[in-house]
Amino acid sequence: MLWYVLRRLVYILPILFGVSLVCFSLLHLAPGDPMTAVMPEFGSEELIEQIKRSYGFDQPLPVQYFRWLLAVLSGDLGTSIVQDRPVWNELAPALVNTFQLAVFGVAISLVAGIGLGLLAGYTRRLVADRAITTTAIVGVSVPHYWVGLVLIAIFAVSLGWLPAMGKAPPSDAFGFDDVRYMILPAITLALIPTGIIARSVRATVIDVRKHEFVQTLHANGLPQRRIFLHVVKNASPTVLAIIGIQLGHLVGGSILVETVFAWPGTGYLLNNAIATRDLPLLQGTILVLATFFVLLNFLVDLAQPFLDPRMKRH
């Protein structure tokens, strides 16, 4: 098992290096000059060159990349061009807010997705299965930002039950008021992962139920409850991989959803950074989110052998 862990850990190192390279390169290849956010309107050439030197933008891209990479490895994500503050100072509260919203969305996705998927898998070709499958397809296909606007129109504007956007005022303890602000964005954010998880669970359960060992358990007269537990156990590794990918998207946040609800998370932060061409803030936020996604999948890889010991041999 130790060798399995070490091998998986070695695999993620080149992935993280590639993520940093792509993150740096794509942002620099995008049109526009990030220095326009801080350049004075009628600044002289000398002043412009001085500002560029202060941010290191006067160096060739390979030199800029390795300087940035060394700084990142030391824990320094740079300084926001617009706010003139360390990127970590801007990113840390946004990560906390996104994590709070993601936990709520994760709970909705897991309960609804796994529950609907199991029900559909055990009622194949029946009315319940068709209804759940249709709902899952619609949930994946409909733009979630549009769903967010519809939810705001119904529950915030028409009924007045929930706040339309923003976050509850800071308080010493997490309370009901915080939950009220998170309900609509969390449901919107969980819509697509719920549909994907439900369809994946359904397909996996149907496949496992076709295996010979399930037919043997039926022939031996094992209670349905025990057979259900065996089916769930054998379906778990595949389902866990799908869930890990979807959870990474949830925790990574959504620019559109957080912008629609003005939720001050990483998605909202990225949207503002894109609008202002704040390159250090963009690079730092994307790198942290991508790293989190890679590490989350690494943890999923480690968890799978505990559910299916046969995977330890691969």
Backbone hydrogen bonds, N-H to C=O, Kabsch-Sander energy under -0.5 kcal/mol:
donor,donor_aa,acceptor,acceptor_aa,energy
5,V,1,M,-2.1
6,L,2,L,-2.6
7,R,3,W,-2.4
8,R,4,Y,-2.1
9,L,5,V,-2.2
10,V,6,L,-2.2
11,Y,7,R,-1.7
12,I,8,R,-1.2
13,L,9,L,-0.6
13,L,10,V,-0.7
15,I,11,Y,-0.9
16,L,12,I,-2.7
17,F,13,L,-2.1
18,G,14,P,-2.6
19,V,15,I,-2.5
20,S,16,L,-2.3
21,L,17,F,-2.1
22,V,18,G,-2.8
23,C,19,V,-2.7
24,F,20,S,-2.2
25,S,21,L,-2.6
26,L,22,V,-2.6
27,L,23,C,-1.1
28,H,24,F,-1.4
29,L,25,S,-2.0
30,A,26,L,-1.0
36,T,33,D,-1.7
37,A,34,P,-1.1
38,V,35,M,-1.3
39,M,35,M,-1.5
43,G,40,P,-1.5
48,I,44,S,-2.3
49,E,45,E,-2.5
50,Q,46,E,-2.1
51,I,47,L,-2.3
52,K,48,I,-2.3
53,R,49,E,-2.4
54,S,50,Q,-2.0
55,Y,51,I,-1.4
56,G,52,K,-0.7
56,G,53,R,-0.6
57,F,52,K,-2.1
58,D,52,K,-0.6
59,Q,56,G,-1.1
64,Q,60,P,-2.5
65,Y,61,L,-2.8
66,F,62,P,-2.3
67,R,63,V,-2.1
68,W,64,Q,-2.4
69,L,65,Y,-3.0
70,L,66,F,-2.3
71,A,67,R,-2.1
72,V,68,W,-2.5
73,L,69,L,-2.5
74,S,70,L,-1.1
75,G,72,V,-1.8
76,D,71,A,-3.0
77,L,75,G,-0.7
80,S,85,R,-3.3
84,D,80,S,-1.4
87,V,78,G,-2.5
89,N,86,P,-0.7
90,E,86,P,-1.1
91,L,87,V,-2.7
92,A,88,W,-2.8
94,A,90,E,-0.7
95,L,91,L,-2.6
96,V,92,A,-2.0
97,N,93,P,-2.2
98,T,94,A,-2.5
99,F,95,L,-2.5
100,Q,96,V,-2.2
101,L,97,N,-2.1
102,A,98,T,-2.9
103,V,99,F,-2.4
104,F,100,Q,-1.5
105,G,101,L,-2.4
106,V,102,A,-3.3
107,A,103,V,-2.1
108,I,104,F,-1.9
109,S,105,G,-2.7
110,L,106,V,-2.8
111,V,107,A,-2.2
112,A,108,I,-2.4
113,G,109,S,-2.5
114,I,110,L,-2.1
115,G,110,L,-0.5
115,G,111,V,-1.7
116,L,112,A,-2.7
117,G,113,G,-2.2
118,L,114,I,-2.6
119,L,115,G,-2.1
120,A,116,L,-2.5
121,G,117,G,-2.4
122,Y,118,L,-1.7
123,T,119,L,-0.7
123,T,120,A,-0.5
124,R,121,G,-0.5
126,L,123,T,-2.2
129,D,123,T,-0.8
130,R,126,L,-2.3
131,A,127,V,-2.5
132,I,128,A,-2.5
133,T,129,D,-2.7
134,T,130,R,-2.4
135,T,131,A,-2.3
136,A,132,I,-2.5
137,I,133,T,-2.3
138,V,134,T,-2.4
139,G,135,T,-2.6
140,V,136,A,-1.9
141,S,137,I,-2.1
142,V,138,V,-2.6
147,V,143,P,-1.7
148,G,144,H,-2.2
149,L,145,Y,-1.9
150,V,146,W,-2.2
151,L,147,V,-2.7
152,I,148,G,-2.2
153,A,149,L,-2.4
154,I,150,V,-2.2
155,F,151,L,-2.6
156,A,151,L,-0.7
156,A,152,I,-1.4
157,V,152,I,-2.5
158,S,153,A,-2.1
159,L,154,I,-2.5
161,W,155,F,-1.8
162,L,155,F,-1.8
166,G,261,F,-3.2
179,V,175,G,-1.5
180,R,176,F,-2.2
181,Y,177,D,-1.4
182,M,178,D,-1.0
182,M,179,V,-0.6
183,I,179,V,-1.3
184,L,180,R,-0.5
186,A,182,M,-2.4
187,I,183,I,-2.3
188,T,184,L,-2.2
189,L,185,P,-2.6
190,A,186,A,-2.0
191,L,187,I,-0.6
191,L,188,T,-0.8
194,T,190,A,-2.1
195,G,191,L,-1.8
196,I,192,I,-2.3
197,I,193,P,-2.9
198,A,194,T,-2.5
199,R,195,G,-2.1
200,S,196,I,-2.3
201,V,197,I,-2.9
202,R,198,A,-2.3
203,A,199,R,-2.4
204,T,200,S,-2.4
205,V,201,V,-2.7
206,I,202,R,-2.3
207,D,203,A,-2.0
208,V,204,T,-2.6
209,R,205,V,-2.3
210,K,206,I,-0.6
210,K,207,D,-0.9
211,H,208,V,-1.6
214,V,211,H,-0.6
215,Q,211,H,-1.3
216,T,212,E,-2.3
217,L,213,F,-2.0
218,H,214,V,-2.0
219,A,215,Q,-2.3
220,N,216,T,-1.9
221,G,218,H,-1.4
222,L,217,L,-2.2
227,I,223,P,-2.1
228,F,224,Q,-2.6
229,L,225,R,-1.7
230,H,226,R,-1.8
231,V,227,I,-2.3
232,V,228,F,-2.5
233,K,229,L,-2.3
234,N,230,H,-2.1
235,A,231,V,-1.7
236,S,232,V,-1.1
239,V,235,A,-2.1
240,L,236,S,-3.1
241,A,237,P,-1.7
242,I,238,T,-1.7
243,I,239,V,-2.7
244,G,240,L,-2.5
245,I,241,A,-1.7
246,Q,242,I,-2.1
247,L,243,I,-2.8
248,G,244,G,-1.7
249,H,245,I,-1.5
250,L,246,Q,-2.1
251,V,247,L,-2.9
252,G,248,G,-2.0
253,G,249,H,-0.7
253,G,250,L,-1.1
258,E,254,S,-2.3
259,T,255,I,-1.8
260,V,256,L,-2.6
261,F,257,V,-2.1
262,A,259,T,-0.7
263,W,258,E,-2.2
265,G,263,W,-2.8
266,T,94,A,-0.6
269,L,265,G,-2.1
270,L,266,T,-2.7
271,N,267,G,-2.2
272,N,268,Y,-1.9
273,A,269,L,-2.4
274,I,270,L,-2.6
275,A,271,N,-2.1
276,T,272,N,-1.9
277,R,273,A,-0.7
277,R,274,I,-0.6
278,D,273,A,-2.3
279,L,277,R,-1.6
282,L,278,D,-2.4
283,Q,279,L,-2.9
284,G,280,P,-2.5
285,T,281,L,-2.3
286,I,282,L,-2.5
287,L,283,Q,-2.4
288,V,284,G,-2.2
289,L,285,T,-2.3
290,A,286,I,-2.7
291,T,287,L,-2.5
292,F,288,V,-2.3
293,F,289,L,-2.2
294,V,290,A,-2.3
295,L,291,T,-2.6
296,L,292,F,-2.4
297,N,293,F,-1.9
298,F,294,V,-1.8
299,L,295,L,-2.2
300,V,296,L,-1.9
301,D,297,N,-2.2
302,L,298,F,-1.7
303,A,299,L,-1.8
304,Q,300,V,-1.8
306,F,303,A,-0.8
307,L,303,A,-0.9
307,L,304,Q,-0.9
308,D,304,Q,-2.3
311,M,308,D,-2.1
312,K,309,P,-1.5
313,R,310,R,-1.3
314,H,311,M,-1.4
